[in-house]
Amino acid sequence: MAVIEFESVSKRFMHSGGAKLLRAHVEERFRRQRQHEVFYALKDVSLEVGRSESLGVIGGNGAGKSTLLSLVAGLCAPSEGSITVRGRVAALLELGSGFHPDLTGAENLRLNASLLGLSRRRTDEAFESIVDFSEIRNFIQDPIRTYSSGMILRLGFSVAIHVDPDILIIDEVLAVGDQRFQAKCFDRILQFKQAGKTLLFVSHGPELIRKLCDRAIWLDHGKVRMAGPPDQVLEAYAGPTG
Amino acid sequence: MWNGDYTFLLSNLIQKDFKVRYRNMSLGVLWSLLNPLVTMTALTFVFTIIFPNPTRSFPVFVLCGLVPYSFFAMAWGSGTGSLIENSGMIKRVPVPREVVPIATVLGNCLHLVIQIGLLLAFVLAFGHGVNRYWLWMPVVWAMEIIFVCGLALITSAVNVYVRDMRYIVESINTVLFWMVPIFYDFDRVPQRFRELYEFNPVAALVLALRDILLKDMAPPPALLVKLTLASFATLLAGVLLFRKLKKGFYDYL
């Protein structure tokens, strides 16, 4: 049974970016045509990801990769079509999202764990193991604003992997880790796959997709341009652009 | 969808607000005391020396109005901006959105507890004793917190779509300073306006506090009923409206 199912899903956004003041709302009322203000971040996308499968998503900037991940994570609802997601999702969509710069690493760790849905008891139990995995024990009582982006990634990834999700979503963030930590994350993700979990992975690095993913899709202007084995999709993707 | 630990999440978010606020203040919690004291002194100066009035023990009288009002204004104002302020988190973490404004409102509560302590110290210092009606206090304060949570749910959600909401809230708060009997006695309000006043939960709380602390009597049942009705009605309206509006948060934040 598929863990993630998209049935002709579209996601529209408004060109204005949404943020509006009272004046803009009033003007909108009086204007006649509004259609041209809309664009599709995703258009008629259908896909299925099965249990213990890992899907790589590639495509240029603005191709709809992040929108796709946000839809799976339940951050927004599709404008058209339907989405089914079965199981607990942990998403690493952006470096340090949900972290507060003035809080210490330890405080952010607990905050982030609760945001991802971990209970107080589970967080207390996992605390040491999370800190160990991140290898930043010496800095854990310092405010996050003093951290490098690599250290923030270490903390964020360590928490996400300890939430023990059924579906792990990673958007490009691994790129800022040093090679050793990347290798460590990589091992952990392999273990995770072997445990029958599902991975959704966005990266601009072809090697990571090739090593981690069973299947890849290539998104282009909101549409699935190609889906298949990572090697073939990566090759096709590299062709026209490179 | 999100099936995590609500109380753990809420307590972490409240602690976050609290720590962030006080870590950036060298005097820390002292500000919670200084702020109402300064306003109290200024109002006492104006209304006992420039416009003398017959109200006895004016400082504690005015503090009974200031503490509920300043909590209300702070909690509502910060609650209104909370979704925008946490937009990074809301767009990237699938946490239930209601939690954000509510945590921000509750984050002001420690501040409130300190100010209530100050108020009670003044009440005792001005020769009023402890009485059994003090037991009403947790109830009336809880009603105000429920009321602010409801309001914050409404205005924070609207603020995502119409960013002017923040300024509207600020203006209402300014008007409210005059429309809540903070520095004047409710008896001075003409009879035909009194009914209306009592439906404003902030005014109702001030009246109830003065009954309990300064007049040694229980707040009138009609007042309590209005306070309760208005608070729960606001919360219900807030929850319903928020549920409707939150679908578009991702697009508008």
Contacts between the chains, C-beta under 8 A, distances in Angstrom:
chain1	res1	chain2	res2	distance
A	13	B	251	6.1
A	14	B	251	7.0
A	18	B	161	8.0
A	18	B	248	7.7
A	18	B	251	4.9
A	18	B	252	3.6
A	18	B	253	7.2
A	19	B	163	6.5
A	19	B	252	6.3
A	19	B	253	7.7
A	20	B	161	6.6
A	20	B	162	6.6
A	20	B	163	7.0
A	20	B	252	7.5
A	21	B	162	6.9
A	21	B	163	5.4
A	21	B	164	5.6
A	22	B	162	5.4
A	22	B	164	4.4
A	25	B	161	7.7
A	25	B	162	6.2
A	70	B	91	7.7
A	70	B	250	6.9
A	73	B	94	5.2
A	74	B	1	4.9
A	74	B	2	7.5
A	74	B	94	4.5
A	75	B	91	6.4
A	75	B	92	7.1
A	75	B	93	7.9
A	75	B	94	5.5
A	75	B	250	5.5
A	76	B	250	3.5
A	76	B	251	6.8
A	77	B	247	5.7
A	85	B	1	8.0
A	88	B	3	7.4
A	89	B	94	7.0
A	91	B	92	7.3
A	91	B	93	7.3
A	91	B	94	7.0
A	93	B	92	4.6
A	94	B	88	7.7
A	94	B	92	5.1
A	97	B	88	5.7
A	97	B	89	6.1
A	97	B	91	7.7
A	97	B	92	3.4
A	97	B	93	6.1
A	98	B	88	7.6
A	98	B	89	4.6
A	98	B	92	6.7
A	98	B	93	4.8
A	98	B	95	7.9
A	100	B	16	5.7
A	100	B	20	6.2
A	102	B	19	7.4
A	102	B	20	5.0
A	102	B	23	5.9
A	102	B	24	7.1
A	103	B	16	6.3
A	103	B	19	6.3
A	103	B	20	7.0
A	107	B	15	7.6
A	107	B	16	7.5
A	107	B	19	7.0
A	110	B	12	5.9
A	111	B	12	4.6
A	111	B	13	7.4
A	111	B	16	5.9
A	114	B	4	6.7
A	114	B	5	6.4
A	114	B	8	4.7
A	114	B	9	4.2
A	114	B	12	4.6
A	115	B	4	7.9
A	115	B	9	6.7
A	115	B	12	7.9
A	115	B	89	7.1
A	115	B	93	4.9
A	115	B	95	5.1
A	116	B	4	7.2
A	116	B	93	7.2
A	117	B	2	5.9
A	117	B	3	6.4
A	117	B	4	2.9
A	117	B	5	7.3
A	118	B	4	6.7
A	118	B	5	7.1
A	118	B	8	7.8
A	119	B	4	7.1
A	119	B	5	4.0
A	119	B	8	6.1
A	120	B	5	5.9
A	120	B	7	7.7
A	120	B	8	4.2
A	123	B	8	7.2
